[in-house]
Amino acid sequence: LLALFLLRFFGQGNLMNVSITEINYWWIERRGLVMGIAGSVVSAAMLGIIPIVMMSLMSSVGWRQTYVILGMASLFVMAPLGLLFFRGKPEQYGLLPDAKVEGILDTTNNSKSQAIIEATA
């Protein structure tokens, strides 16, 4: 029981922390909207899709084989997707949060229109 708690707490519990950190790196102006979308997708998957898939797998191949399939899916599907989409900070790619390009927005000046005029001049 303790091992299950620790696995859920440190493993699955921290998965959302990684995606929240990525959202905070890449979004500022629309951060709330993006976090809402991400939370909705995770909740819909965890409460709607995953239980149906797991129950059908358990009834067809048994609970042991279902956990093997779940482990293989995590290893061969989720890990490559994580490596593909995890990017770090946008500054590493010459971008600013909210998909802005460096030089378009002067962060030392609060006036966006003034920054755009200076960048295009």
N, C-alpha and C positions, 0 to 999 in steps of 0.2 A: 504494500500500500504506500509506503514511504517512497519507494522507487518510482511508482507511477506518479505520485505528486511531484517529485523532483523533475521527472521527465517532462511533465506538462508545464511546470513552472518555468524551468530554464530552457526547454526546447521550444515547444509550441507557443508558450507565452511570450517569448522574445521575438517571434517571427514578425509580429505586427510592429515591434519597435524598429526593425530594419526598414520596413516600408514607410513608416512615419518619418524616420530620419531622412530617407531619400526625398520624400515629399517636401520636407522642410528645406532641403538643399535647393530644390528646383523650382519651388513655387513660393511667392510672397503675396502678390496681389490677390490671387485666387486660391490661396492655401486652404481656406475653409471649404470651398466647393470641391477641390480635389480630395481632401481628406474625407469629406462626406461621401463622395463617389467610391473611394477605396473602401471605406467602412461598410458601405452598402453592399458592394460586391463580395467582400469577405463574409459578411453576415448571411447574404443570400446563399452563398456556396456552402457555408458550414451548417446552416439550418435547413436548407432545402435540397440541394443537389447531392452533397456528400453522404448524408444518411441514407438516401434512396439507393445510391450506388453501392454503399457498403452492405446494406441489408440484402440487396439482390445477389451480391457476390457471396455473402455468408450462406444464403440459402442454396446457392448453386454449387459452390466449391468447398464450403466449410470455413470456420473462423480462422484456422491456422493458415490455410492457403490464401485467405483474404489478407492477412497481415503480411504474408510474403509478397503478394501483389502490391500492397500499399507501400512496402519498403522499396520494391523495385521501381514503382512509379515515382517515388520521392527521389531515388538515386538517378534514374535515367530520364526523367521528365522535368521535375521541379529544379534539380540542381543545375542542369544546363540552362533552363529559363532564367534562373537567378543570375548565373554568370553572364548571360546574354544581356539582360536588362539592367543590372546593377552598374551604375556609372560613376558614383562619387559626386564631387562638387562640380557645378557647371563651369567654374573658372578654369578647371583643368582642360576644358575644350574650347576656351576662348569665348564663352558665353556668360551671360548673367542670368540670374533666376528669371522665370517667366519667359524664357526663350528670347531674351534680348541679346543683342550683339554688343560686345564691349566697344565703347566709343560713341554709341548712339545715346546712352544715358549717362550723364555726368553725375556721379553719386555725391559730389561735394556741393552741388547746386540743387536746391529744392524745386526749382522750376523746370518741369519737363520740356515745355516748349522752348525755353532758352537753351537747354542742353541739345535739343534737336537742331535748332538754328545754328549753334556753334559746331555741331558735328557735320552739318552739310555745307558749311562755309569753307 
